[in-house]
Amino acid sequence: MSYTKLLYHIVFRTKYGKNTIPEQHEKELYAYILGIINNKKSKLYRIGGTENHLHLLIDIHPSFALSDFMKELKEYNVTIL
């Protein structure tokens, strides 16, 4: 049996670095992102950010490539921002 655990500190910003994440909507956005991550059998350890970028500390399930995982995560978030 093999065991792998990789933690990723991911930082990404909003399109053009615009301030599109108002503080009053942060909790709602973070809960939405947590749901996406959980649906992908992955684990979110920390989330935070400002009005124009997010920080995620996550453990991505080994069945997902990091690039595919991020592409899907960003696609979901474009629709709500």
Secondary structure, 3 states (H helix, E strand, C coil): CCCCCCEEEEEEECHHHCCCCCHHHHHHHHHHHHHHHHHCCCEEEEEEECCCEEEEEEECCCCCCHHHHHHHHHHHHHHHC
